[in-house]
Amino acid sequence: MKQSIATKQHTEIALRGKKVLVVGLAKTGISTARFLKQQGAIVTATDILPASRIKGIDELYGAGVDIETGGHSLKHFLNTDLIVVSPGISPDIEPLMQARENGIDIISEIELAFNFIEEPILAIAGTNGKTTTTTLIGKVLGDAGKRVFVGGNIGLPLIEYVMADKKADYLVAEVSSFQLEGIRRFRPHIAILLNITEDHLDRYTSFDEYAAAKFRLFENMDKGDFAIINIDDPTINSQLSTLNSQLCILPFSSSNVLGKGIYCRNGNIVYYAEGKEELYPAGNFRLKGTHNMENIMAAIVAARICGVPKDKILKSIEEFNGLPHRMEFVKEINGVAYYNDSKGTNIGALQKSLVGMNSPVILIAGGKDKGGDYRVLKDLIRKKVKLLILLGEAKNKMKDALGDCTETRLVESLSEAVTVAAKRAAAGDVVLLSPACSSFDMFKNYEERGELFRREVMGLEGRG
C-alpha cells in the first residue's frame, strides 16, 4: 500500500542584502533571526518584552542583529522588505496592519522554511491531539528506519531543520492556525486535520475565522498529495467541497464504517485501501479514549503512505506511552484513578476526555478563559460528572454556564481542588484535571499546572 512520494523543486528565495524584520523573539523568532543572518539578510528583530526576559538574545547581539526590546516601533515595520512573524504575535497589532497597508510582505516562519526544504513534509493540524499524533508518527517512521525530523510548533522550529547539516527522509511537523495565517506557498505532501473545535476565540473574531485558518493547511496541495481528515468532525465535513479535487483524500472515523480510509470496528482499527483490509487490534494500545483512537488512525494512514509495513506500525503504537499532561494516568489511590489532562486547554479537548470516561468523574476545570461557549458541555457534564470543581479567572463564567448540571464547587487553588476531590471521591471514581482553559492566569504554562497536579496527587497518600 505504499504510495509514491514526490519531492518538490528547490525554490530558495533570495535573502542576501534584503532588509528583514523578525517580530517576536521566543524560540521560533530567535532561530529565524539566526537563519536570516546566515543568509546574508539585514536583520532587525523586535519584541515587547525587555531584553532580560528573552532567552538566547545574546547570540543575536553577537551575530549583529539589530534588536529592539520593550515595544514595537512603527519605523521598523515600514522600513523593511519582508516581515517574518512568530506564532504568538497577533496579525492585528497596529504596526503589522500598517505594514500590510503599505504592501510589505508578511509571512510566518514555516513559510520561510518551506522555501528551503526539498524533502516531503507531513503536516499535522487540529485543535486537539496534534502533538500526540505528530510525536507518534515520528516514532513510527523512526522505528521503521526512516530518517525523521520532528518539530514545527513543537520542539524545534522548521527553520532549525534548514540550518542543520543532517538531512531527513521525512519532516513531521505540527502546525498551528497561527503559523498557517502567514503562508503563501507552504505545501505539505501529507496533511492531517484531526478536528476543529472552539479555541483561541480571544484572538480570532469568530469561530469561522479560526476554522478558515486551519483549512489553509490544504490550500496549496495538488495532485500527488494526500489529505487525511476526520470525517466525523462537522466543521471539517462541511468544508470538504473546498478541497482541490486532485487531492487524494483519505478519511478516518471513530463512529462510522467507511468504504475508503480507516475506521473503528468492534474496538479495533480497520484500514481499507486499494481493495484490501488491514486490521490493527487495539487491545494492547497504551493510548486510551476516542480521541486517541483518532490520533492513532491518522498516524497509521500517514505511515502506510510512507511505506511502513503494518507489523512495524502496530509494534510502534503498542509501545507508545503517550505524552505528559495529555490524559496522563497519575496514580490510583483507594480505588480512585487520577488523570492529568492539563494540556486540555479548550472546550473540545474536555469534550473528548469526558466522552472516553466510563466511570463517575470529579472534574477539575477552569483557568484563563479563551472565549468559548461552555454551554456545549452541559449534556456531558450531566451524564459524566458527579462533582465539578472550578478555579481560576473563568470559574464564575463556567459556573454560570454549567453550575445547574451537577454539584459545583468554587476553589481558590489547584491544591484546594485536589483536596476537595480526594475527600469526595469513592472507589471506582475518576478525578480528572481537564481545564478547558489556558493556564496563564495562575501558572507559567500548562506543564507547570500539570506538574503541580501530579505532586498534589502523589502527596495525598502521605496526608492519609
N, C-alpha and C positions, 0 to 999 in steps of 0.2 A: 504493500500500500504506500510505498514511498513515492512522493511527488517530486518533480524537478524543482530545483532551487535556482532561480535566476538572479545573478548579481547585476547591479546597475552600472551604467557607465560612470567613471570617476568624474566628478563635477566640482572640483575645488573652486572656491571663489577667491578672487584676488583681494588680499588684505594689506599687502605691503604699502606703506605710505598713507593708508586711509585713516581718517580720524574716527575712532570707535568709542562709544560711551557704554560702560557696563553699569547697570542700575541694580544695586543690591549686592552686598558683599558677604553673604553666607557662603557655604561650601561651594555651591554652583558658581556664584559670582567670582570668587577667588580663582577657581580653576579656569573660568572663561577669560579673565583678565590675563592670567599667565599664558594661556594659549595664544591669545591675540598678540601679546608682546613678542612671543616666539615667532609669529608670522610676520613681524615687521610692521604691525599697525601702530599708530599713535594712540595710546590708550589712556582714557580717563575713566575713573571709577567713582561712584557716588553712593553714599549710604546715609540714612537718617541717624544711625547710631554713632556714638562717639568712638574714636579710634581704639580706646581702651577695651571696648566690648567686641571688637572684631578679630576673631581668631585667624591668623595667617596673614594679617595686613603687613607685617614687617617684610615678608617675602616680596610683596608687591612694591613696597618702597624701594627695596634693593634692586628690583628689576626695572625701575624707572617709570613706574606707572604714576600718573598724576592723580592724586586721591583727594576727594572731598568727603569729609565726615560731618555728622551733626546736622545734615539737611541736604536738600537738592536745589542747586542754583539753576535757574532757567537758562543762563548763558551756556552751560554745558550741553543742554538738550537741543539747543538751536544751532550751536556751532560744531556740528559733527556730521559725518557721512552715514553712520549706522549706529543704531542703539540695540544692545542686547540686554533683555530684561530677565532678571532672575524670577523663579516661580512665585516667590512670596510677594512680589510687587504688583499692586493693582494697576490694571491698564488705564484706570480713570484718574490717576493722580494728575494734577494740573500740568506739570511740565511735560508729561508724556502726551497729553491731549494737545498741547500747543505744538509739540514736535510733529505730531501726526498731521495737524492742520497745515504745517509748513512742508509737508511732503517728505519728511525724513523717514527712512525705512526702519521699522521696529520689529525685531524678531526675538524668538526665545533661544535658549542655549541648545535645545535639541535640534532646532532648525539649523543653527550654525554648525553643529557637529555633523549633521546629516550630509552636508556638502563635502565632507572629507572622509566619508565612510563608504567602502565598496561592498562590505560583507552583508549578508542578509540580516535584517532586523526583525525580531519578534517583539512586538509592542503590546503591552497588556494595560488596559484601561478599565475603569469601572469605579463606582462609588465605594464598593466594599470588596475585599478579597484579592485585590490586585497584588499586594505584597506577597501574600501566601502563594498565589499562582505563579508569580514571577520567580520566586525562590524555588518552588517545586520544579518548574520547567528547567531552570538552570541545573538543578540536581540531576534530573532525569537525563538531560543531554550530556552533562559531565560524566555521570556514571557509565554512559554508553561510549565513552572515549572521545567525545567531541571536545574541541577547544571552545570554551564558552566565556563570554564576558557578561556578567550580570550587574545591572546598575540602572541609571536613569534617575527616577525620582526616589530610589533607594540606593544606599551605598555610594558608589562612585558616579558622578555625572558622566554622560556620554562623551563629553569633551575630554575627559581623562583617558578614555579609550583611544581617542585620536592621537593624544600625546604619547601613548605607551608604545614601546618597541614591539611588544609581544602581540601578535595578531590572533584573532579567534575565527572559528568556523561560523559561529552564530553570536549575535548580540541579543541578549534577552533584556528588554528594557521596560520597567514600569514607567508609564507616562500619566501625568495628571492633566486635568482640564486647564490648569494654569499654564502648563507648558504648551498645550495644544493651541492656546489662544494666539501664540506667536509663530505659527508655522506658515510656510509658503509652499515648499516643495517636499517636505518630510513625507516619506513613503515607506512604511514597513512592508516587508514581504508577507509576513503573517501578522494579522492584527486580531486581538481578542478583546471583546467588550463584554464584561461579566454582568453588569447591571447598571441602572441609572435610577437612583432614588434621591430624595431631597438632601442636599448638603451644600454648604458654602453659600447659603442664601443671604449671608451677611456681606458677601462680595458681589454676587450676581443680582440683577434687578428682578429676575424671575426664574422659576424652575426651567422654563423653556430655553432661556438663555444658557443656563448651566448645561442642559442636555445637548444643546447645539454645539457647545464647546467640546463635549465628549465625542460627538459624532464627527468632528473634524479629523479624528483618527483615520477615517476611511477616504477622505476627500481626494487624495492623490493616487489611490490604489487603482490598479487596472488589471488587464488580462495577465494571468500567471500568478496573481497574488491571491491570498486566502484570508477570508474574514470568518472568524469563529465567534458566534454570537449566542447569547442566551435568549432563546425563542420564547421563554416563559415571561420575560420582562415586558410589560405592556408598553413602556416608552420606546424600547428598542424595536419591538414588533411594529409599532406604528410608523417607524421611520425606515423600514426595510426598502420601500419603494424608491428611496433617495439614493440607494447604493448603486454603484456602477454595475451595469448588467453583465460586464465582462468578468467581474469578480467571481471566484469560487467561494460560495457561501456555505459554511458548514455549521449547522445549528446544534445546540445542545439543550436538553430539557431534563429537569428532575421530576416532572409530573406527567409527561406525555410520551407515548411511543411514537418514534419518528421513522419515516421511510428512508431518511438520509441523515447522517450525522451520528450523534451519540446521546444516549438516554439511560434512565434507570429502569430496571425491571426486576421485581422481586428482590429488591435490596442490592442488586448488582448493577454494574455498568455494562452497557452493550454499545459497541461501536460498529456501525453499519456503513460500509463504503465499498464501492466497486463490486456490489453484489455479494459481498461476504460479510459475515457477522463474527465479531470478536467479543468474547465475554471476559470481563475483568471482575472476578469475585471480590466483594468489598469487605468480607468478614475480617480480614487481617489488617485493614486500614487503621492507622492510628488517628487519623483525622476523622472527626465525627461531625454530624449535623448536615442539614440540607445544603447550607451554603458551602461547606467544604466538599460535598459531592459535586457541586457545580464547578468549584475550582479544579477538582481532580479531572472532571470530564474535559474541561478546556485544555488542561495540560496533556492529557492523553492524545487529543486530536493534534495538537501542535507537535508533539513528539513523533507521532506517526507520519506527519507530513515531512519531518526531518529524517525519516528513515530509521527510527529507533524500533527494534523488534518488540513485540508485545511482552515477552517474558522479562526483558530488561526494564521496560516501563513499570510492570507490575511489581518487580522487586524493589525498585527505587521508591515507588509510592508507599509500599508496605513498611519501608524503613524510615519514612519521613515523619518526624515528630510534630511538625507544625512550628509556629513561631511564638515567641514570648508575647504575652498580653493580647493574644487572639484566641479566645475561648480556651485559655490555658488552664488545665486542671492543676490546682494548687495542692489540695490535701482533702482527705476525708477525716472528719473528727466526729466521733459519736454517731456515725451513720449519716452525717451531713456532708455533702460534697460542695467544695468551694471552687468557683471558676473565676478567673481573671480575664475579662474581655475589655480591658482599659482602652484598647485600640478601637473599640466600638464607639466612635465619636460622632455618629449621626443616627438618625431615626431608622434608616434602612438596616443598619448594622444590628441595632437592637431587635428589630423585627425578625431578622434571620436567626439570631441567637435564641429568641423565645420560641420560634417555630420548632427548633430542634430539641426543645426540652420536653421530657415526658414525666417529670416529677414536679411537685409543687415548688414554686420559685419564690424566694425572698430576693427581690431585686433592689440593688443599689444603683441609683442613676442620678444624673444632674451634673452640672458644671457650667461652662460658659455657653450660652445659647448661640446657635448658628442660624436662627431664623426659620426653622422648620415648624410644621404643624404637628404637635404631639398627639392630637386627637385621632390620627390614623392608627394609633396603638391601642385604642380603647378596647376593642374586641379581644385582642391578645392578652391584655392586662387582666381583663375579667376572667378569661379561661385559664391562664397560666400562673398568675401572680397572687400569692396569699398575703404578702406584705410588700408595699412599695416604700422604700426609704430614699428620700430626696435630699440632696445637698447642693451647695454652690449657687451661683448667681441665678441659674434657671429654675431653682426649686419651686418658687411660687408660681411661675408660669406653668410648670409641669403639673403642680398640684391643681391649679385651676382647670387644666385640660383633662387630667386623669384621676383626680382625687376621689371621684364618685364611683370608680370602677372596682376599688378594693381598699382595704385598710391602708392608710398612708401616714407616714411619719416624716417630719422635717428634722434634720440634724445639722450641726454646725461643722462637722469634720468627718473625714473618712474613718478615722479611728472610732468615733462615736457610732458611725454607721455599722461598722463590723461588730462592735459590741452589742448593739441593738439586735442585729441579725442573728448573732450567735445565741442570744437569750431566747429568741422567739422560734428558732429552728428546731424541728423534730427530726428524728431518724427518717431517712428517705427524702428529705427536702434537699433543694439545691440553693445555695447562696451565690448569687451572680452579680458581679460588678460589670455592668454594661451601660455606660453613662448616657449614650445618645447625645453627648455634648463634648466640646473640646475641653481641655484641661487647664487652659491658660488663666482662669480666674484664681486657681488655688495652687497650681503646680507649674513647673517649667515645661513639661511635656507629658504625653500620655505614658511614657515609660516610667517617669518618676511616680505618677499616680499608681500605676500597676505594681511597682516595686513596694510602695508603702502598703498597698492592699495585701501583697504576699506576706510582708513582715507582720502585719496585724493578725493575719490568719495563723501564721506559724506560731505566734505568741499566745494564741487562745488556750492551748493545752496547758501552758505554763501558768495561766491565770485560773485554771480549773474550770 
